[in-house]
Amino acid sequence: MALPQCICITDVGPTNIGAATIIRYKRELWLITAAHVPNKSQDFQQDIRSLPDEILLWIPGKKAPKGKRIRLFDEDPARTPRFRYHRANGIFSDVICLPLAEVARTKGVRRHELIYSLDNLPLGNSLETFGFPDLNPQTAYPESKVQMELVADNGGSLRTSKEFRQGYSGGPALANGTFIGIAIGSTDGLGTVISSRLIAQIIDGRA
């Protein structure tokens, strides 16, 4: 049986319904999601500490999904973020990259390698994105998939031929089965993906 491509994020408000993607980069595991999923607003663009202290990940089990809480901030008065993020306002800030400590590492979900260069990915290339648009909060699964095409490459962000429904934010976008970024939202009838290039820059502290 194939592993799910992503994890569901859902909790008692203000958390939105969305997804998170596990990637491996430079031998380390990271959880990547859209900042607006745990926040359910755009307040994080002015103050990153508007995000909640922790998020609830729904992880698939043999009979039913299992929930696991992971902290976003240290338990200190300053609430030091444990994640890395883009420090500019706008769409590029809508992504958080959380290193997964050994105790928090997830099993039963695919780990995507962040190794892909988009330099040779042609416009019109077929893409697949994964998420939870039809989520039952009690079960968190099944995972859904939608197919679309790449219509623009703006470097840090990609545009797709279809909009993303609620529940896809934070889920992986794949080209020929290879991770190229995460779904982030939709504008003007097109979907937006934060590219793997920008995610690597955020993790490396270059964005």
C-alpha positions as a Markdown table, in Angstrom:
| # | Residue | x | y | z |
|---|---|---|---|---|
| 1 | Met | 0.0 | 0.0 | 0.0 |
| 2 | Ala | 1.4 | 3.4 | -1.0 |
| 3 | Leu | 2.2 | 5.8 | 1.8 |
| 4 | Pro | 0.2 | 9.1 | 2.0 |
| 5 | Gln | 2.0 | 12.0 | 0.4 |
| 6 | Cys | 1.3 | 14.5 | 3.3 |
| 7 | Ile | -0.1 | 14.9 | 6.8 |
| 8 | Cys | -3.3 | 16.7 | 7.7 |
| 9 | Ile | -3.3 | 19.7 | 10.1 |
| 10 | Thr | -6.5 | 20.3 | 11.9 |
| 11 | Asp | -7.4 | 21.3 | 15.4 |
| 12 | Val | -9.9 | 23.3 | 17.5 |
| 13 | Gly | -9.9 | 26.9 | 16.1 |
| 14 | Pro | -8.3 | 29.0 | 15.0 |
| 15 | Thr | -6.5 | 26.3 | 13.0 |
| 16 | Asn | -7.6 | 26.0 | 9.4 |
| 17 | Ile | -7.9 | 22.7 | 7.5 |
| 18 | Gly | -4.7 | 22.0 | 5.5 |
| 19 | Ala | -1.7 | 19.8 | 4.9 |
| 20 | Ala | 1.9 | 19.5 | 5.9 |
| 21 | Thr | 4.7 | 18.0 | 3.8 |
| 22 | Ile | 7.7 | 16.0 | 5.2 |
| 23 | Ile | 10.9 | 16.6 | 3.3 |
| 24 | Arg | 14.5 | 15.5 | 3.6 |
| 25 | Tyr | 17.1 | 18.1 | 2.9 |
| 26 | Lys | 20.8 | 17.7 | 3.6 |
| 27 | Arg | 20.1 | 14.6 | 5.6 |
| 28 | Glu | 17.7 | 16.3 | 7.9 |
| 29 | Leu | 13.9 | 16.0 | 8.1 |
| 30 | Trp | 11.7 | 19.1 | 7.9 |
| 31 | Leu | 8.0 | 19.7 | 8.2 |
| 32 | Ile | 6.8 | 22.3 | 5.7 |
| 33 | Thr | 3.4 | 23.9 | 5.7 |
| 34 | Ala | 1.6 | 27.2 | 4.9 |
| 35 | Ala | 1.7 | 29.6 | 7.8 |
| 36 | His | -2.0 | 30.5 | 7.3 |
| 37 | Val | -3.1 | 26.9 | 8.1 |
| 38 | Pro | -2.3 | 27.0 | 11.8 |
| 39 | Asn | -3.1 | 30.7 | 12.0 |
| 40 | Lys | -6.3 | 31.0 | 9.8 |
| 41 | Ser | -5.5 | 34.6 | 9.0 |
| 42 | Gln | -2.7 | 36.7 | 7.5 |
| 43 | Asp | -1.7 | 38.3 | 10.9 |
| 44 | Phe | 1.6 | 36.3 | 10.8 |
| 45 | Gln | 2.8 | 38.7 | 8.0 |
| 46 | Gln | 3.0 | 41.5 | 10.6 |
| 47 | Asp | 3.9 | 39.4 | 13.6 |
| 48 | Ile | 5.1 | 35.8 | 13.3 |
| 49 | Arg | 4.3 | 35.2 | 16.9 |
| 50 | Ser | 0.6 | 35.4 | 16.1 |
| 51 | Leu | 1.0 | 31.7 | 15.2 |
| 52 | Pro | -0.2 | 29.2 | 17.9 |
| 53 | Asp | 2.2 | 27.5 | 20.3 |
| 54 | Glu | 1.7 | 24.2 | 18.7 |
| 55 | Ile | 0.0 | 22.4 | 15.8 |
| 56 | Leu | -1.8 | 19.1 | 15.7 |
| 57 | Leu | -0.8 | 16.7 | 13.0 |
| 58 | Trp | -3.1 | 13.9 | 12.0 |
| 59 | Ile | -1.0 | 10.9 | 11.1 |
| 60 | Pro | -2.5 | 7.8 | 9.5 |
| 61 | Gly | -2.6 | 4.6 | 11.7 |
| 62 | Lys | -3.6 | 1.1 | 10.8 |
| 63 | Lys | -7.3 | 1.6 | 11.8 |
| 64 | Ala | -7.6 | 5.3 | 12.3 |
| 65 | Pro | -5.4 | 8.4 | 12.1 |
| 66 | Lys | -3.4 | 9.3 | 15.2 |
| 67 | Gly | -2.9 | 12.9 | 16.4 |
| 68 | Lys | 0.5 | 14.3 | 17.4 |
| 69 | Arg | 1.2 | 17.7 | 18.8 |
| 70 | Ile | 4.3 | 19.5 | 17.8 |
| 71 | Arg | 5.5 | 22.9 | 19.2 |
| 72 | Leu | 6.1 | 25.8 | 17.0 |
| 73 | Phe | 7.7 | 28.0 | 19.7 |
| 74 | Asp | 10.0 | 27.4 | 22.7 |
| 75 | Glu | 8.5 | 27.4 | 26.1 |
| 76 | Asp | 10.1 | 30.6 | 27.1 |
| 77 | Pro | 8.8 | 34.2 | 27.7 |
| 78 | Ala | 10.2 | 35.3 | 24.3 |
| 79 | Arg | 8.4 | 32.5 | 22.5 |
| 80 | Thr | 11.4 | 31.9 | 20.3 |
| 81 | Pro | 10.3 | 30.2 | 17.0 |
| 82 | Arg | 11.5 | 26.7 | 16.4 |
| 83 | Phe | 10.8 | 27.1 | 12.7 |
| 84 | Arg | 12.4 | 29.1 | 9.8 |
| 85 | Tyr | 10.4 | 31.4 | 7.7 |
| 86 | His | 10.7 | 34.0 | 5.0 |
| 87 | Arg | 11.1 | 37.4 | 6.6 |
| 88 | Ala | 9.5 | 39.5 | 3.8 |
| 89 | Asn | 5.8 | 40.3 | 3.7 |
| 90 | Gly | 3.6 | 38.9 | 1.0 |
| 91 | Ile | 3.1 | 35.4 | -0.4 |
| 92 | Phe | 6.7 | 34.3 | 0.3 |
| 93 | Ser | 6.2 | 34.7 | 4.0 |
| 94 | Asp | 3.3 | 32.2 | 3.9 |
| 95 | Val | 5.5 | 29.2 | 4.6 |
| 96 | Ile | 7.1 | 27.8 | 7.7 |
| 97 | Cys | 9.9 | 25.1 | 7.8 |
| 98 | Leu | 10.0 | 23.2 | 11.1 |
| 99 | Pro | 13.0 | 20.9 | 11.8 |
| 100 | Leu | 11.7 | 17.5 | 13.1 |
| 101 | Ala | 13.5 | 16.3 | 16.2 |
| 102 | Glu | 14.0 | 12.6 | 16.6 |
| 103 | Val | 11.1 | 12.4 | 19.1 |
| 104 | Ala | 8.8 | 14.2 | 16.8 |
| 105 | Arg | 9.5 | 12.4 | 13.6 |
| 106 | Thr | 6.6 | 10.9 | 11.8 |
| 107 | Lys | 6.1 | 7.4 | 10.4 |
| 108 | Gly | 3.7 | 6.2 | 7.8 |
| 109 | Val | 4.0 | 9.2 | 5.6 |
| 110 | Arg | 6.2 | 9.7 | 2.5 |
| 111 | Arg | 9.4 | 11.7 | 3.0 |
| 112 | His | 10.1 | 13.8 | -0.1 |
| 113 | Glu | 13.6 | 14.5 | -1.1 |
| 114 | Leu | 14.3 | 18.2 | -1.7 |
| 115 | Ile | 16.8 | 17.8 | -4.5 |
| 116 | Tyr | 15.0 | 18.9 | -7.6 |
| 117 | Ser | 16.1 | 21.8 | -9.8 |
| 118 | Leu | 13.3 | 23.5 | -11.6 |
| 119 | Asp | 15.6 | 24.9 | -14.3 |
| 120 | Asn | 14.5 | 22.3 | -16.9 |
| 121 | Leu | 10.8 | 22.0 | -15.9 |
| 122 | Pro | 8.9 | 23.2 | -18.9 |
| 123 | Leu | 5.7 | 25.2 | -18.8 |
| 124 | Gly | 2.8 | 22.9 | -19.5 |
| 125 | Asn | 4.5 | 20.1 | -17.4 |
| 126 | Ser | 1.9 | 18.0 | -15.6 |
| 127 | Leu | 1.8 | 18.4 | -11.8 |
| 128 | Glu | 0.0 | 16.6 | -9.0 |
| 129 | Thr | -0.9 | 18.2 | -5.7 |
| 130 | Phe | -2.2 | 16.5 | -2.5 |
| 131 | Gly | -4.3 | 17.6 | 0.4 |
| 132 | Phe | -7.5 | 17.2 | 2.4 |
| 133 | Pro | -10.3 | 19.2 | 0.8 |
| 134 | Asp | -13.0 | 16.7 | 1.9 |
| 135 | Leu | -11.7 | 16.3 | 5.4 |
| 136 | Asn | -13.8 | 14.6 | 8.0 |
| 137 | Pro | -12.3 | 16.1 | 11.2 |
| 138 | Gln | -12.8 | 12.7 | 13.0 |
| 139 | Thr | -10.8 | 10.7 | 10.5 |
| 140 | Ala | -8.6 | 13.2 | 8.7 |
| 141 | Tyr | -8.4 | 10.9 | 5.7 |
| 142 | Pro | -8.6 | 10.0 | 2.8 |
| 143 | Glu | -6.0 | 12.2 | 1.1 |
| 144 | Ser | -7.1 | 13.7 | -2.2 |
| 145 | Lys | -5.1 | 14.4 | -5.4 |
| 146 | Val | -5.6 | 16.9 | -8.2 |
| 147 | Gln | -3.8 | 17.1 | -11.5 |
| 148 | Met | -2.9 | 20.4 | -13.2 |
| 149 | Glu | -0.3 | 22.0 | -15.4 |
| 150 | Leu | 2.6 | 24.4 | -14.7 |
| 151 | Val | 1.7 | 27.7 | -16.4 |
| 152 | Ala | 4.3 | 30.2 | -14.9 |
| 153 | Asp | 7.6 | 30.0 | -13.1 |
| 154 | Asn | 8.4 | 33.1 | -11.1 |
| 155 | Gly | 11.4 | 31.7 | -9.3 |
| 156 | Gly | 10.2 | 31.6 | -5.7 |
| 157 | Ser | 6.6 | 30.8 | -6.7 |
| 158 | Leu | 5.0 | 28.8 | -9.5 |
| 159 | Arg | 1.5 | 29.2 | -11.0 |
| 160 | Thr | -0.7 | 26.3 | -11.9 |
| 161 | Ser | -3.6 | 25.9 | -14.3 |
| 162 | Lys | -6.2 | 25.2 | -11.5 |
| 163 | Glu | -7.1 | 26.8 | -8.2 |
| 164 | Phe | -6.5 | 25.0 | -5.0 |
| 165 | Arg | -9.5 | 24.2 | -2.8 |
| 166 | Gln | -9.3 | 24.7 | 0.9 |
| 167 | Gly | -7.4 | 21.8 | 2.4 |
| 168 | Tyr | -4.6 | 21.7 | -0.1 |
| 169 | Ser | -2.5 | 24.4 | 1.4 |
| 170 | Gly | 0.8 | 23.0 | 2.7 |
| 171 | Gly | 0.5 | 19.8 | 0.6 |
| 172 | Pro | 3.2 | 18.8 | -1.8 |
| 173 | Ala | 3.3 | 19.6 | -5.5 |
| 174 | Leu | 5.0 | 16.8 | -7.5 |
| 175 | Ala | 6.3 | 16.7 | -11.1 |
| 176 | Asn | 6.9 | 13.2 | -12.4 |
| 177 | Gly | 6.7 | 12.0 | -8.8 |
| 178 | Thr | 9.4 | 14.5 | -7.6 |
| 179 | Phe | 8.8 | 17.2 | -5.0 |
| 180 | Ile | 8.9 | 20.7 | -6.5 |
| 181 | Gly | 7.1 | 22.8 | -3.8 |
| 182 | Ile | 4.0 | 23.2 | -1.6 |
| 183 | Ala | 0.5 | 24.5 | -2.5 |
| 184 | Ile | -0.1 | 27.9 | -0.9 |
| 185 | Gly | -3.3 | 29.3 | -2.3 |
| 186 | Ser | -5.1 | 30.7 | -5.4 |
| 187 | Thr | -5.5 | 34.1 | -7.1 |
| 188 | Asp | -7.0 | 35.1 | -10.4 |
| 189 | Gly | -8.2 | 31.6 | -11.2 |
| 190 | Leu | -4.7 | 30.0 | -10.9 |
| 191 | Gly | -3.0 | 28.1 | -8.1 |
| 192 | Thr | 0.2 | 29.2 | -6.4 |
| 193 | Val | 3.0 | 26.9 | -5.3 |
| 194 | Ile | 6.0 | 27.9 | -3.2 |
| 195 | Ser | 8.9 | 26.4 | -5.1 |
| 196 | Ser | 11.4 | 23.9 | -3.6 |
| 197 | Arg | 14.1 | 26.4 | -4.5 |
| 198 | Leu | 12.7 | 29.0 | -2.1 |
| 199 | Ile | 12.1 | 26.4 | 0.6 |
| 200 | Ala | 15.7 | 25.4 | 0.4 |
| 201 | Gln | 16.7 | 29.1 | 0.7 |
| 202 | Ile | 14.5 | 29.5 | 3.8 |
| 203 | Ile | 16.0 | 26.5 | 5.5 |
| 204 | Asp | 19.5 | 27.7 | 4.6 |
| 205 | Gly | 18.8 | 31.1 | 6.1 |
| 206 | Arg | 19.2 | 32.8 | 2.7 |
| 207 | Ala | 15.6 | 34.3 | 2.5 |
